[in-house]
């Protein structure tokens, strides 16, 4: 009888770790219609290095700048005058986490959904674009009224 609680505890721990092993955007809560400094966190949970991550910028969000410290490069894709996506290139080895910073003005909304794409050295891509609870959920930020 003691085996069932132990197995359930191990399964809960494994699911909790799996839930944390995905691309996220921090802070996960901000204020609507305000400027924010965002950090994209990218773990490499496979046995192959991550080589780049692309974050799609929702049309209602205005990116005002990208922090560019040494060790990686970035490119932006524009649609007219607005930044529509940011792609950071850096090798993130297995077990490591990369962090990339940008600045943006939040929309007057209740949530921002950031779609992210993680490319590995072997060419495989993981698309973090699903709804909450999905195997590969898109990073989200909850917005509180101003």
C-alpha positions in Angstrom: 0.0 0.0 0.0 2.9 2.4 0.6 4.0 2.1 -3.0 1.0 4.0 -4.4 1.7 7.3 -2.5 5.4 7.0 -3.3 4.7 6.5 -7.0 2.2 9.4 -7.0 4.7 11.7 -5.3 7.4 10.8 -7.9 5.0 11.4 -10.8 3.9 14.8 -9.3 7.5 15.8 -9.0 8.3 14.8 -12.6 5.2 16.6 -13.9 6.1 19.7 -11.9 9.6 19.7 -13.4 8.2 19.2 -16.9 5.8 22.1 -16.4 8.7 24.4 -15.6 10.9 23.3 -18.5 9.6 25.6 -21.2 10.2 29.1 -22.7 8.8 31.7 -20.3 8.5 35.5 -20.3 9.1 37.3 -16.9 7.5 39.1 -15.1 4.5 36.9 -15.6 2.3 39.8 -14.3 2.4 43.5 -15.3 0.2 46.5 -15.7 -1.9 47.3 -18.7 -0.8 50.3 -20.9 2.5 50.6 -19.0 6.2 50.1 -20.0 7.9 46.9 -18.8 11.3 45.2 -18.9 10.8 41.6 -20.0 13.1 38.7 -19.7 12.7 35.6 -22.0 14.0 32.5 -20.2 15.0 29.6 -22.4 16.1 26.3 -20.8 17.7 23.5 -22.8 16.0 20.4 -21.6 17.2 18.1 -24.4 20.7 16.5 -24.8 21.4 19.0 -27.7 22.2 22.7 -27.4 19.6 25.4 -28.1 21.0 27.6 -30.8 18.3 30.3 -31.1 14.9 31.4 -29.9 12.4 33.6 -31.7 9.6 35.4 -29.9 6.7 36.8 -31.9 5.5 40.2 -30.7 1.7 40.5 -30.6 0.4 43.4 -32.7 -0.9 45.2 -29.7 2.6 45.3 -28.0 5.2 48.0 -28.8 8.8 46.9 -28.4 10.9 49.9 -27.5 14.3 48.3 -27.2 16.4 45.1 -26.9 19.2 44.7 -24.4 22.4 43.5 -26.2 25.0 42.2 -23.8 28.1 40.3 -25.0 27.8 36.6 -25.9 24.8 36.6 -28.3 23.3 38.3 -31.2 19.8 39.3 -32.1 17.7 40.2 -35.1 14.4 41.9 -35.3 11.7 41.5 -38.0 9.6 44.5 -38.7 6.1 44.9 -40.1 6.0 48.6 -41.0 7.4 50.6 -38.1 6.8 48.0 -35.4 9.0 45.1 -34.3 7.0 41.9 -35.1 9.5 39.4 -33.8 12.9 39.1 -32.0 15.3 36.3 -32.7 18.2 35.7 -30.3 21.2 33.5 -31.3 23.3 31.9 -28.6 24.4 28.4 -27.8 22.6 27.3 -24.6 24.0 23.9 -23.6 22.0 21.1 -22.1 21.0 21.8 -18.6 21.6 25.6 -19.0 19.2 28.5 -19.2 19.6 31.5 -21.5 18.0 34.9 -20.6 17.3 37.6 -23.1 15.9 41.1 -22.2 13.7 43.5 -24.1 11.6 46.5 -23.3 7.9 47.0 -24.3 4.8 49.0 -23.8 1.9 46.8 -22.7 -1.5 47.0 -24.4 -4.7 48.0 -22.6 -5.7 44.3 -22.3 -5.9 41.6 -19.7 -3.2 39.3 -21.1 -0.2 39.1 -23.5 0.4 35.8 -25.3 4.0 35.5 -26.6 4.5 32.8 -29.2 8.1 31.4 -29.0 10.1 29.0 -31.2 13.2 27.2 -29.9 15.7 25.8 -32.4 18.2 23.1 -31.4 21.6 22.3 -32.9 20.2 19.2 -34.6 17.7 21.3 -36.5 14.6 20.4 -34.5 12.3 23.2 -33.5 9.9 23.3 -30.5 7.1 25.7 -31.0 5.8 27.2 -27.6 2.5 28.4 -29.0 -0.2 26.3 -27.4 -2.8 27.3 -24.8 -2.3 27.1 -21.0 -2.1 23.4 -20.0 -0.8 22.3 -23.5 2.4 20.3 -23.8 4.1 23.4 -25.3 2.2 26.4 -23.9 2.9 29.9 -25.2 4.5 32.2 -22.5 1.8 34.5 -21.1 1.8 37.7 -19.0 -1.3 38.7 -17.0 -2.0 42.4 -17.1 -3.8 44.2 -14.3 -5.7 47.5 -14.9 -3.6 50.6 -14.7 
